[in-house]
Amino acid sequence: MRTLFPTLLFFVTSMLHGQAQWEQMESVPAAGRYWAAATGNSTHGYAGGGRLQFSGTNNTVADMYAYELATDTWTTIPDYPGGVREGMDAFTIGERIFFAFGSPFIQFTRTVYEYLPLTNSWVQHEDVPGIGFAYSHGFVVGDTYYIGPENGTNNVYAFNGSTNSWSTVASFPGEDRRAQCAFSANGMGYLGMGAGVFSGVYGDWWEYDPIADGWTQVADIFPVSDQSSATAVENVGYVFNVGGSGGGKQLFRYDGANDEWIQDAILPTDRIANGSLFSIGTKGFLVFGQSITSGGNFSSNALWQFTPGTTGVPDERSDELGLVGFAVDGTIALRSKEVLDDAGMVSLFNATGQLVQQQRISARTIIDLRLGNALASGVYHVQVRIPGRTSSLRVIALE
């Protein structure tokens, strides 16, 4: 292990976030649609299903497509084997691609299929427990996908990608809803917005801690919407929010350290409702949806890419915990000057905002930790989150 000379912490008190940049990419070689599903891994995106038009019959489809980022090209893949679906959810565990649930016509479904790129085929997995889902979106933390709340029960179910099996976790404590958005960042899941089963449109957001198996309400978003979508790009959550004012083309970024939503770049085209947001590596994408213009609503097959304009590391605001830290022997030594009044989380990021390590901390203790292992020279960021207190963020230089 390489020994590094101790270097004291220094502050960055006003890290400015540049706005994301939107760019139109190759459109999907398919009919426009909305209420589709999409997800991506490190190299490809996958999208399909959805509804072609609001009125008429035979408007729900099962065709599916793969997008290669390196060449900006689309390829047709086999149709979704569960049949026609609108309001499906799609998710990625590692590099594995899944599509699930959705509605062929009004009802919920329980099916889960995995797409296998090497054989260009689908394999079915165990159905989700309960009554099923449609127009609902979940999140992935580690090797587990979480979906809920279930209509009428607020149950939340977890699909373990290691065992391909389902279990039940802590129920969602908010109002029952559909069309909610969801993403994961820094080891936590986030779920919010959507519409009540019988009435109301919501702007509340909730954080799920898979270690504690518990939910905590975080900052609301405004405008509220049940036509939005969300994804995470390099541990930063984004919501494309088409609700309310501002032309309905706002991209919002969630700052978890300060628990606030920050308006990011405006989509440079017509408003697109009920589209699908997903990520491939370091890029975010918006595909399909309803293009809403002064002339009416049109089903879209467009693909828009956004490149984040930030490192993903939250701004430094204040230090309430009296942290002291330095680099030694390829690690970060972190200590607090006071006993913690509540449990929390310590996260270590590199200069590009990638999560290096995350560790829970107990209440009624003093932080005294070694973070990282054989760290390379550079700048690192330590974020400490304690409920009810402003998180502290320090920047550490290693030489």
N, C-alpha and C positions, 0 to 999 in steps of 0.2 A: 504493500500500500504506500502510495506516495505521500510524504509528509508536506503539509502546507503550513507556512508561517501564519500564526494567528493574526487575523485582520478584523478589527472592530467593525460593528455595524455602522452604516451611515444611512441617512434618511433620503428618500425621494419624496418631496412633499407635494408635488403637483405634476404627476405623470399625465400628460395629455393623451387622449384617445382620438386618433384620426378616424374618420368615417369609413365604413365599408364602401367598396366600389362595385357597382352592378355592371354586368356585361351580358348581352344576349348571346346564347349559344345555339347549337343546332336544334331545331324543333323536333319533337317526336314524330316519326313517320306514321302517324295514326290520327284518327279523328279526335278532335278536341273533346275534352270531358272534364267533369269536376267530381268531387267526392271520390277521387282516385286514391291510390296508396303509393308510397315511394320510400325507399331506404337506400343506403349506400355503405360501402366498405372503403378500403384504402385506395382502390383503383376504379371501381365501377359503381354506377347507380342502377337501380331497378325500379320500374314503375308500371302501373297498369290498373285494370279494372276501372270502375267508376260509372258515371251516368252521362250519357251524351247530351240529352236535352231534358228540360223539366217536364214537359207535357208529352203525351203520346205513349205508345207501348213499345216494348222491345228496345228500350233505351239503356238498359244496364248491360255491361259488357264484361268479358273475361280475358281479353287480349293483354299480353304482357311484353315488356321491352327492357333491354339492357343497354346502358350508356357507358361507353369507355371514355374516361376523362382525357387520356393521353392523345386520342385522335379526334375527340369531339364528334363521335359517331354513335348511332343507335343501331341495335340489332333486334329483330323479332325473336322472342323465345316462346316455348310452348305456353298455351293458355293456362290460366289458373285452373287446376284440376277440380276445385270445389264448385265450379260453375260460375255463372255471372254474379258479380258482387259490386255493390256501391257501399261506401263507408267502411272499407276494410282498414286494417292497420298493418303496417309493415315495420319490421325491426331487424337489427343486426346484432348478433352475438359474436364477438371476435370478427371473423371474416364471413361468418355464416349468414345467409339471407332467408328471412321468414316473411310470409304473408298469412294473415289470419282474419277470421270473423267476417263481418260485413253482412249486407242484406241483399238477397235476390229480389225481394219485394216486401217491404215493410218489416218483416220479422228479423230477429237476431239469429246468428249462427255461432257455432262453437268450434269450427274446424281450424286446424293449424297445418300449414304445409311449408316445407323447406325447399328452396330452389338450389339445385346442385350444378354449379357452372361447369364442372369438369365433364359431366355426362349430359348437360343440357336437359335435365329431367327434374321432376318433383318427387318428394317423399312425404307421406303424411305422418304426423305425430299425434300424440294423445290429445283429444278434445279438451278445451278448457272446462273446468267444473261450472256448475250453475246453469243459467239460462242462455248464456252467450252474450255477444256484444255486436254493436254496429255503430258507426260514427263515433267511436271511442278510440283514444290514443294512449298508449303506454310508454314506458321508458325502460332502458336497460342500464343496470349497474353491475359491473363485473360480468359474470356469466349468467345473470338472471334478468329476465324480462318481467315487468310488473304491469298489470292491466286492471283498471277499475276507475270509478266505482260501478259495481253492478247495479243495474236498474232495480230499485225496490229494496235492496239490502245494503248498499254501499260496500259490499265485499270487494276486496282486492286480492287478485290471484297472482302467483309467482311461478313462472316457467323456468326451471333450472336447466340451462343449456348443457351442463355436464351429464345429467341423467335423463334429459328430455322428459321430465315429469313435472306435475303441477302440485302446488300447495297453497294454503291460504295464509295471508299475512294480516297485519293490523288493518281494520276497516278504515276507509276514508272518512274523516270527521266533518267534511264540508257538506254542502247541499248536494243531493242527487242531481246528476246532470248527464248530458250527452254533448258531443262535438267539442270536448275539452282538448286543450293542447298539453303536450308533455315533452320533456327532455331530461337528460341527466348531465351533471357536471360535478367534477371533484368528489366523486364517491357518493353523491346524493341524487335523488330523483326529484323532479319538480312537475307539478300538475296543476292546471288552473284554467280559468275562463270557461266558455261553453254556455249552454242553455239549460234551464230547468226542464225536467221531464214534462211538466204541465205549463209552466210560464217562467218568464224572467231570463235575462242574459247576465252572466257573471263576469267579474274582473278579478276575483280573488285567486291567489296562488298559494300552494302548499308544498312544503319540502318534506320528503320522506327519507329517513335515516335507516338504511337496511341493517345496520349493526344493532341499533336500539329498537328496531321495528316500531318506529313511532313517527307521527306526523306533526309538523309545526307550521303554523300559518306565517307566510312572509308577505312582502309588499304586494298590494294590489296593482293591477295595470289599468291604464285608461288611455284610449277608449275601450269599453267592454265589447266583446264580440263572440259570436258562435260560428264565425266563418274564417277563423284564423288558423295558422299552423305554426309548428315550432320544431327546432332542431338544436343541436349543440355542435359547435365547431371548435375543436381543440379546447375542450373543457369550459367553453363559454356558451351560455344559452341565448338563443335568438328566437324572437317571435315576429312573424309577419302578420301585423294586426290590421285588418281591413275594417275595423269598427269605427263608427263615429266620424269626427271631423278630420281635417288634414288630408282629405282626398282619398283616405282609405288605402294608402300605399306605404305606410310606415314600417320600417324594420326597427324593432326594439332589441336592446341588449340588456341582459340581467347582470348587475353588479352584485355578486353575492356577498362581498366583504362589507358593503354599505347598505345592502338590502334595498336596492332601488332599481327601477327600470329607466334606461337611458335611450332616448330616441336616436337612432342611427340613420343610415342613408335611406332616402326616399326612392322607391322603384321608379325608374324613368320611363314609364309607359302608362297605359290605362290601369285602373284599379283591377286587381285579380282576386276574386273571392273564392273560398272553398278550394284553394290550391293545395299542393303538397310540398312541404319544406323538408329537405334532407341534406346530408353532407357526404362528401367524398374527401377523405384526407383533410386538407387545410382549407377546403372550399365549401361554401354553402350553396344550395340550389333551391329554386322554386319552379315547380313543373305543374302543368295542367291548370285547371280552375276555370272560373267564369270571368271573362274579360268584360268589365262593365263600362260602357261608354254612354254618351248622350243619345246614341242611336239604339240602345238596348243592351241586352246581355248576350254574349257569344261564348260558346265553349272553346277553350283555348288548348292548343297543343304546344305552346311556347315553353322554352327552357331558359331561365335566367340564373346566372351564377353571381354570387357575391363573394368578394375577397375581404375578410375582416381587416379593419384598419388599426387593430390594436394587438398588443402582445397577449391579451387575455388576462393579464395580471391587474387586479383592481387598484384604484388610486390609493395612495397613502393619505389618510385623513387625520388620525390621532393615535396616540399611544396611551391607553388607559391602564395597561397592565404592568408598566415598568419593565419591559423586556430588555434583556442584555443578551447579546449573541456574538459569537466569533467563530472563525473557521479554524479547525485543528485536525490534523491527521486525516484529511479527506472527508471530514464530516462538519456539520454545523452544530455547535453547542448552543443551546437555547435555555435561558433561565428567566423566571419572573421574580420580581422583587416582593410580590405579595401572594398570599394564599388565595386561591380561586374561590369565588363564592358560588360557582355553578360549574357543571361539567361542560365540556366544549370540544373543539376540534383544532388540531394544529396541522397545517398543510405547508409543504415545501414545494416551491415552483422554481423552474429554471428561468432564464431570461426571456424565453419565448412563450412563457406561460404554461408549459407542460408540467403536469403534476408529477413530482419525483417521489414524494412520500406523503402519507396522510396517517395521522394517529389520533385516537380519541384521548382526552385528558379528563381526569376525575375531579370532582368537586372537593373542596377542603384540602387541596394539595398545592404545592409550589411547583411550577413547571421546571423540570430539570431533565432535559432530553438531549440525546445525540441524534441528529437527523441526517439521512443520506448515508452513503457508503462509497468510498473512493471517488468522491466528486471531482469532476474536472474543474480547471480554473474557469472563472467567469463570475457572473452576477446571479444571485439567488434571492428569492423572496419568501419570507415566512409570514403566513397569515394565521392569526389566532382568532377563533370565533367563540364567543361566550354569549349565551342568550341574554338579551336585555342590555348588552354593552357593545360599544363600537369595537369592531374587530381592529386589531393592530397589524400593520404590515411593515416590515423592515426590509431593506435591501442590503445584501451582504456581498462584499467584493472579496474574491480570492485571488491571490497573486502567486 
